[in-house]
Amino acid sequence: MKDFFKRPTVQFIARTLLYTGILIMLVYLYSYTQSGGAHFIYNEF
């Protein structure tokens, strides 16, 4: 099993999936910082 993860192709695919997941998570979190995303509690004053 160790030899399987030492293959360059497997490492490339694993890193690609990892970085894609991180990028999707960052884009998802960035959507909350938009001005129209979350409502401010004192927005009506």
N, CA, C and O atoms as a Tripos MOL2 file, in Angstrom:
@<TRIPOS>MOLECULE
protein
  180   179    45     0     0
PROTEIN
NO_CHARGES

@<TRIPOS>ATOM
      1 N           0.8250   -1.1940    0.0000 N.3       1 MET1
      2 CA          0.0000    0.0000    0.0000 C.3       1 MET1
      3 C           0.8700    1.2580    0.0000 C.2       1 MET1
      4 O           0.4950    2.2640   -0.6040 O.2       1 MET1
      5 N           2.0250    1.2150    0.6700 N.am      2 LYS2
      6 CA          2.9170    2.3750    0.6790 C.3       2 LYS2
      7 C           3.4280    2.6810   -0.7200 C.2       2 LYS2
      8 O           3.5730    3.8450   -1.0940 O.2       2 LYS2
      9 N           3.6970    1.6460   -1.4820 N.am      3 ASP3
     10 CA          4.1940    1.8460   -2.8410 C.3       3 ASP3
     11 C           3.1440    2.5260   -3.7220 C.2       3 ASP3
     12 O           3.4860    3.2630   -4.6470 O.2       3 ASP3
     13 N           1.8830    2.2780   -3.4340 N.am      4 PHE4
     14 CA          0.8130    2.8880   -4.2180 C.3       4 PHE4
     15 C           0.8250    4.4020   -4.0740 C.2       4 PHE4
     16 O           0.6440    5.1140   -5.0620 O.2       4 PHE4
     17 N           1.0370    4.9070   -2.8630 N.am      5 PHE5
     18 CA          1.0080    6.3480   -2.6220 C.3       5 PHE5
     19 C           2.3130    7.0290   -3.0160 C.2       5 PHE5
     20 O           2.3770    8.2580   -3.0380 O.2       5 PHE5
     21 N           3.3340    6.2760   -3.3230 N.am      6 LYS6
     22 CA          4.5980    6.8540   -3.7630 C.3       6 LYS6
     23 C           4.6280    7.1030   -5.2660 C.2       6 LYS6
     24 O           5.5640    7.7230   -5.7730 O.2       6 LYS6
     25 N           3.6280    6.6340   -5.9720 N.am      7 ARG7
     26 CA          3.5810    6.8500   -7.4150 C.3       7 ARG7
     27 C           3.3080    8.3210   -7.6990 C.2       7 ARG7
     28 O           2.4700    8.9390   -7.0420 O.2       7 ARG7
     29 N           4.0190    8.8850   -8.6820 N.am      8 PRO8
     30 CA          3.8180   10.3120   -8.9960 C.3       8 PRO8
     31 C           2.3890   10.6280   -9.4590 C.2       8 PRO8
     32 O           1.8670   11.7010   -9.1570 O.2       8 PRO8
     33 N           1.7680    9.7170  -10.1750 N.am      9 THR9
     34 CA          0.4110    9.9590  -10.6520 C.3       9 THR9
     35 C          -0.5690   10.0300   -9.4890 C.2       9 THR9
     36 O          -1.4520   10.8880   -9.4650 O.2       9 THR9
     37 N          -0.4140    9.1340   -8.5310 N.am     10 VAL10
     38 CA         -1.3090    9.1220   -7.3690 C.3      10 VAL10
     39 C          -1.0860   10.3750   -6.5270 C.2      10 VAL10
     40 O          -2.0480   10.9670   -6.0350 O.2      10 VAL10
     41 N           0.1530   10.7820   -6.3570 N.am     11 GLN11
     42 CA          0.4360   11.9950   -5.5940 C.3      11 GLN11
     43 C          -0.1400   13.2250   -6.2810 C.2      11 GLN11
     44 O          -0.6650   14.1200   -5.6190 O.2      11 GLN11
     45 N          -0.0450   13.2740   -7.6080 N.am     12 PHE12
     46 CA         -0.6000   14.4100   -8.3460 C.3      12 PHE12
     47 C          -2.1110   14.4830   -8.1860 C.2      12 PHE12
     48 O          -2.6560   15.5620   -7.9560 O.2      12 PHE12
     49 N          -2.7870   13.3590   -8.3030 N.am     13 ILE13
     50 CA         -4.2440   13.3350   -8.1740 C.3      13 ILE13
     51 C          -4.6640   13.6970   -6.7510 C.2      13 ILE13
     52 O          -5.6240   14.4420   -6.5560 O.2      13 ILE13
     53 N          -3.9460   13.1710   -5.7570 N.am     14 ALA14
     54 CA         -4.2860   13.4680   -4.3600 C.3      14 ALA14
     55 C          -4.0900   14.9470   -4.0470 C.2      14 ALA14
     56 O          -4.9260   15.5630   -3.3870 O.2      14 ALA14
     57 N          -2.9860   15.5140   -4.5210 N.am     15 ARG15
     58 CA         -2.7470   16.9440   -4.2720 C.3      15 ARG15
     59 C          -3.7660   17.8070   -5.0060 C.2      15 ARG15
     60 O          -4.2190   18.8230   -4.4800 O.2      15 ARG15
     61 N          -4.1250   17.4030   -6.2200 N.am     16 THR16
     62 CA         -5.1200   18.1580   -6.9760 C.3      16 THR16
     63 C          -6.4580   18.1630   -6.2510 C.2      16 THR16
     64 O          -7.1100   19.2030   -6.1590 O.2      16 THR16
     65 N          -6.8700   17.0150   -5.7370 N.am     17 LEU17
     66 CA         -8.1280   16.9380   -4.9860 C.3      17 LEU17
     67 C          -8.0610   17.7580   -3.7010 C.2      17 LEU17
     68 O          -9.0220   18.4390   -3.3420 O.2      17 LEU17
     69 N          -6.9410   17.6900   -3.0200 N.am     18 LEU18
     70 CA         -6.7750   18.4500   -1.7800 C.3      18 LEU18
     71 C          -6.8530   19.9480   -2.0380 C.2      18 LEU18
     72 O          -7.5890   20.6580   -1.3530 O.2      18 LEU18
     73 N          -6.0970   20.4350   -3.0230 N.am     19 TYR19
     74 CA         -6.0800   21.8630   -3.2950 C.3      19 TYR19
     75 C          -7.4070   22.3510   -3.8770 C.2      19 TYR19
     76 O          -7.8080   23.4890   -3.6330 O.2      19 TYR19
     77 N          -8.0830   21.5040   -4.6360 N.am     20 THR20
     78 CA         -9.3990   21.8670   -5.1450 C.3      20 THR20
     79 C         -10.3910   21.9980   -4.0000 C.2      20 THR20
     80 O         -11.2110   22.9160   -3.9880 O.2      20 THR20
     81 N         -10.3200   21.0830   -3.0360 N.am     21 GLY21
     82 CA        -11.1890   21.1650   -1.8660 C.3      21 GLY21
     83 C         -10.9280   22.4200   -1.0550 C.2      21 GLY21
     84 O         -11.8660   23.0630   -0.5850 O.2      21 GLY21
     85 N          -9.6670   22.7710   -0.8880 N.am     22 ILE22
     86 CA         -9.3170   23.9910   -0.1520 C.3      22 ILE22
     87 C          -9.8210   25.2200   -0.9000 C.2      22 ILE22
     88 O         -10.3480   26.1480   -0.2870 O.2      22 ILE22
     89 N          -9.6610   25.2300   -2.2200 N.am     23 LEU23
     90 CA        -10.1230   26.3580   -3.0120 C.3      23 LEU23
     91 C         -11.6350   26.5080   -2.9450 C.2      23 LEU23
     92 O         -12.1410   27.6230   -2.8230 O.2      23 LEU23
     93 N         -12.3520   25.4120   -3.0210 N.am     24 ILE24
     94 CA        -13.8170   25.4650   -2.9230 C.3      24 ILE24
     95 C         -14.2350   25.9760   -1.5450 C.2      24 ILE24
     96 O         -15.1740   26.7630   -1.4300 O.2      24 ILE24
     97 N         -13.5430   25.5300   -0.5070 N.am     25 MET25
     98 CA        -13.8660   25.9870    0.8430 C.3      25 MET25
     99 C         -13.6050   27.4940    0.9910 C.2      25 MET25
    100 O         -14.3970   28.1980    1.6170 O.2      25 MET25
    101 N         -12.5060   27.9860    0.4210 N.am     26 LEU26
    102 CA        -12.2120   29.4100    0.5030 C.3      26 LEU26
    103 C         -13.2310   30.2430   -0.2680 C.2      26 LEU26
    104 O         -13.6320   31.3100    0.1960 O.2      26 LEU26
    105 N         -13.6480   29.7780   -1.4240 N.am     27 VAL27
    106 CA        -14.6700   30.4930   -2.1930 C.3      27 VAL27
    107 C         -15.9920   30.4920   -1.4320 C.2      27 VAL27
    108 O         -16.7090   31.4920   -1.4230 O.2      27 VAL27
    109 N         -16.3110   29.3740   -0.7980 N.am     28 TYR28
    110 CA        -17.5410   29.2880   -0.0040 C.3      28 TYR28
    111 C         -17.5020   30.2540    1.1770 C.2      28 TYR28
    112 O         -18.4890   30.9340    1.4580 O.2      28 TYR28
    113 N         -16.3740   30.3160    1.8610 N.am     29 LEU29
    114 CA        -16.2570   31.2440    2.9870 C.3      29 LEU29
    115 C         -16.2190   32.6940    2.5230 C.2      29 LEU29
    116 O         -16.7060   33.5790    3.2270 O.2      29 LEU29
    117 N         -15.6510   32.9490    1.3520 N.am     30 TYR30
    118 CA        -15.5950   34.3110    0.8300 C.3      30 TYR30
    119 C         -16.9890   34.8220    0.4970 C.2      30 TYR30
    120 O         -17.2320   36.0270    0.5550 O.2      30 TYR30
    121 N         -17.8970   33.9390    0.1540 N.am     31 SER31
    122 CA        -19.2460   34.3740   -0.1840 C.3      31 SER31
    123 C         -19.9580   34.9870    1.0180 C.2      31 SER31
    124 O         -20.8940   35.7670    0.8410 O.2      31 SER31
    125 N         -19.5360   34.6530    2.2330 N.am     32 TYR32
    126 CA        -20.1410   35.2390    3.4240 C.3      32 TYR32
    127 C         -19.6650   36.6640    3.6730 C.2      32 TYR32
    128 O         -20.3140   37.4000    4.4170 O.2      32 TYR32
    129 N         -18.5660   37.0670    3.0800 N.am     33 THR33
    130 CA        -18.0390   38.4070    3.3310 C.3      33 THR33
    131 C         -18.5940   39.4330    2.3650 C.2      33 THR33
    132 O         -18.2500   40.6110    2.4700 O.2      33 THR33
    133 N         -19.4200   39.0410    1.4490 N.am     34 GLN34
    134 CA        -20.0220   39.9960    0.5200 C.3      34 GLN34
    135 C         -20.9800   40.9120    1.2780 C.2      34 GLN34
    136 O         -21.5370   40.5250    2.3050 O.2      34 GLN34
    137 N         -21.1620   42.1040    0.7760 N.am     35 SER35
    138 CA        -21.9930   43.0740    1.4900 C.3      35 SER35
    139 C         -23.4560   42.6420    1.5370 C.2      35 SER35
    140 O         -24.1590   42.9970    2.4830 O.2      35 SER35
    141 N         -23.9280   41.9030    0.5690 N.am     36 GLY36
    142 CA        -25.3060   41.4620    0.5610 C.3      36 GLY36
    143 C         -25.4760   40.0690    1.1360 C.2      36 GLY36
    144 O         -26.5870   39.5410    1.1480 O.2      36 GLY36
    145 N         -24.4000   39.4660    1.6130 N.am     37 GLY37
    146 CA        -24.4640   38.0880    2.0850 C.3      37 GLY37
    147 C         -25.2010   37.9290    3.4000 C.2      37 GLY37
    148 O         -26.2680   37.3160    3.4450 O.2      37 GLY37
    149 N         -24.6560   38.4610    4.4440 N.am     38 ALA38
    150 CA        -25.2750   38.3390    5.7610 C.3      38 ALA38
    151 C         -25.9070   39.6750    6.1350 C.2      38 ALA38
    152 O         -25.4030   40.7300    5.7510 O.2      38 ALA38
    153 N         -26.9910   39.6320    6.8710 N.am     39 HIS39
    154 CA        -27.6680   40.8510    7.2840 C.3      39 HIS39
    155 C         -27.1090   41.3110    8.6260 C.2      39 HIS39
    156 O         -26.9590   40.5310    9.5670 O.2      39 HIS39
    157 N         -26.8140   42.5780    8.6750 N.am     40 PHE40
    158 CA        -26.3060   43.1490    9.9100 C.3      40 PHE40
    159 C         -27.4600   43.3620   10.8730 C.2      40 PHE40
    160 O         -28.5610   43.7050   10.4450 O.2      40 PHE40
    161 N         -27.2330   43.1670   12.1560 N.am     41 ILE41
    162 CA        -28.3200   43.1860   13.1210 C.3      41 ILE41
    163 C         -28.9210   44.5970   13.2630 C.2      41 ILE41
    164 O         -30.1110   44.7280   13.5480 O.2      41 ILE41
    165 N         -28.1200   45.6430   13.0680 N.am     42 TYR42
    166 CA        -28.6230   47.0130   13.2000 C.3      42 TYR42
    167 C         -28.8430   47.6500   11.8320 C.2      42 TYR42
    168 O         -28.6650   48.8570   11.6720 O.2      42 TYR42
    169 N         -29.2160   46.8710   10.8800 N.am     43 ASN43
    170 CA        -29.3760   47.3570    9.5210 C.3      43 ASN43
    171 C         -30.5730   48.3040    9.3670 C.2      43 ASN43
    172 O         -30.5780   49.1410    8.4650 O.2      43 ASN43
    173 N         -31.5680   48.1860   10.2190 N.am     44 GLU44
    174 CA        -32.7920   48.9730   10.0800 C.3      44 GLU44
    175 C         -32.7360   50.3100   10.8040 C.2      44 GLU44
    176 O         -33.6670   51.1060   10.6760 O.2      44 GLU44
    177 N         -31.6790   50.5850   11.5600 N.am     45 PHE45
    178 CA        -31.6140   51.8370   12.3140 C.3      45 PHE45
    179 C         -31.0880   52.9560   11.4700 C.2      45 PHE45
    180 O         -30.9670   54.0850   11.9460 O.2      45 PHE45
@<TRIPOS>BOND
     1     1     2 1
     2     2     3 1
     3     3     4 2
     4     3     5 am
     5     5     6 1
     6     6     7 1
     7     7     8 2
     8     7     9 am
     9     9    10 1
    10    10    11 1
    11    11    12 2
    12    11    13 am
    13    13    14 1
    14    14    15 1
    15    15    16 2
    16    15    17 am
    17    17    18 1
    18    18    19 1
    19    19    20 2
    20    19    21 am
    21    21    22 1
    22    22    23 1
    23    23    24 2
    24    23    25 am
    25    25    26 1
    26    26    27 1
    27    27    28 2
    28    27    29 am
    29    29    30 1
    30    30    31 1
    31    31    32 2
    32    31    33 am
    33    33    34 1
    34    34    35 1
    35    35    36 2
    36    35    37 am
    37    37    38 1
    38    38    39 1
    39    39    40 2
    40    39    41 am
    41    41    42 1
    42    42    43 1
    43    43    44 2
    44    43    45 am
    45    45    46 1
    46    46    47 1
    47    47    48 2
    48    47    49 am
    49    49    50 1
    50    50    51 1
    51    51    52 2
    52    51    53 am
    53    53    54 1
    54    54    55 1
    55    55    56 2
    56    55    57 am
    57    57    58 1
    58    58    59 1
    59    59    60 2
    60    59    61 am
    61    61    62 1
    62    62    63 1
    63    63    64 2
    64    63    65 am
    65    65    66 1
    66    66    67 1
    67    67    68 2
    68    67    69 am
    69    69    70 1
    70    70    71 1
    71    71    72 2
    72    71    73 am
    73    73    74 1
    74    74    75 1
    75    75    76 2
    76    75    77 am
    77    77    78 1
    78    78    79 1
    79    79    80 2
    80    79    81 am
    81    81    82 1
    82    82    83 1
    83    83    84 2
    84    83    85 am
    85    85    86 1
    86    86    87 1
    87    87    88 2
    88    87    89 am
    89    89    90 1
    90    90    91 1
    91    91    92 2
    92    91    93 am
    93    93    94 1
    94    94    95 1
    95    95    96 2
    96    95    97 am
    97    97    98 1
    98    98    99 1
    99    99   100 2
   100    99   101 am
   101   101   102 1
   102   102   103 1
   103   103   104 2
   104   103   105 am
   105   105   106 1
   106   106   107 1
   107   107   108 2
   108   107   109 am
   109   109   110 1
   110   110   111 1
   111   111   112 2
   112   111   113 am
   113   113   114 1
   114   114   115 1
   115   115   116 2
   116   115   117 am
   117   117   118 1
   118   118   119 1
   119   119   120 2
   120   119   121 am
   121   121   122 1
   122   122   123 1
   123   123   124 2
   124   123   125 am
   125   125   126 1
   126   126   127 1
   127   127   128 2
   128   127   129 am
   129   129   130 1
   130   130   131 1
   131   131   132 2
   132   131   133 am
   133   133   134 1
   134   134   135 1
   135   135   136 2
   136   135   137 am
   137   137   138 1
   138   138   139 1
   139   139   140 2
   140   139   141 am
   141   141   142 1
   142   142   143 1
   143   143   144 2
   144   143   145 am
   145   145   146 1
   146   146   147 1
   147   147   148 2
   148   147   149 am
   149   149   150 1
   150   150   151 1
   151   151   152 2
   152   151   153 am
   153   153   154 1
   154   154   155 1
   155   155   156 2
   156   155   157 am
   157   157   158 1
   158   158   159 1
   159   159   160 2
   160   159   161 am
   161   161   162 1
   162   162   163 1
   163   163   164 2
   164   163   165 am
   165   165   166 1
   166   166   167 1
   167   167   168 2
   168   167   169 am
   169   169   170 1
   170   170   171 1
   171   171   172 2
   172   171   173 am
   173   173   174 1
   174   174   175 1
   175   175   176 2
   176   175   177 am
   177   177   178 1
   178   178   179 1
   179   179   180 2
@<TRIPOS>SUBSTRUCTURE
     1 MET1         2 RESIDUE 1 A MET
     2 LYS2         6 RESIDUE 1 A LYS
     3 ASP3        10 RESIDUE 1 A ASP
     4 PHE4        14 RESIDUE 1 A PHE
     5 PHE5        18 RESIDUE 1 A PHE
     6 LYS6        22 RESIDUE 1 A LYS
     7 ARG7        26 RESIDUE 1 A ARG
     8 PRO8        30 RESIDUE 1 A PRO
     9 THR9        34 RESIDUE 1 A THR
    10 VAL10       38 RESIDUE 1 A VAL
    11 GLN11       42 RESIDUE 1 A GLN
    12 PHE12       46 RESIDUE 1 A PHE
    13 ILE13       50 RESIDUE 1 A ILE
    14 ALA14       54 RESIDUE 1 A ALA
    15 ARG15       58 RESIDUE 1 A ARG
    16 THR16       62 RESIDUE 1 A THR
    17 LEU17       66 RESIDUE 1 A LEU
    18 LEU18       70 RESIDUE 1 A LEU
    19 TYR19       74 RESIDUE 1 A TYR
    20 THR20       78 RESIDUE 1 A THR
    21 GLY21       82 RESIDUE 1 A GLY
    22 ILE22       86 RESIDUE 1 A ILE
    23 LEU23       90 RESIDUE 1 A LEU
    24 ILE24       94 RESIDUE 1 A ILE
    25 MET25       98 RESIDUE 1 A MET
    26 LEU26      102 RESIDUE 1 A LEU
    27 VAL27      106 RESIDUE 1 A VAL
    28 TYR28      110 RESIDUE 1 A TYR
    29 LEU29      114 RESIDUE 1 A LEU
    30 TYR30      118 RESIDUE 1 A TYR
    31 SER31      122 RESIDUE 1 A SER
    32 TYR32      126 RESIDUE 1 A TYR
    33 THR33      130 RESIDUE 1 A THR
    34 GLN34      134 RESIDUE 1 A GLN
    35 SER35      138 RESIDUE 1 A SER
    36 GLY36      142 RESIDUE 1 A GLY
    37 GLY37      146 RESIDUE 1 A GLY
    38 ALA38      150 RESIDUE 1 A ALA
    39 HIS39      154 RESIDUE 1 A HIS
    40 PHE40      158 RESIDUE 1 A PHE
    41 ILE41      162 RESIDUE 1 A ILE
    42 TYR42      166 RESIDUE 1 A TYR
    43 ASN43      170 RESIDUE 1 A ASN
    44 GLU44      174 RESIDUE 1 A GLU
    45 PHE45      178 RESIDUE 1 A PHE
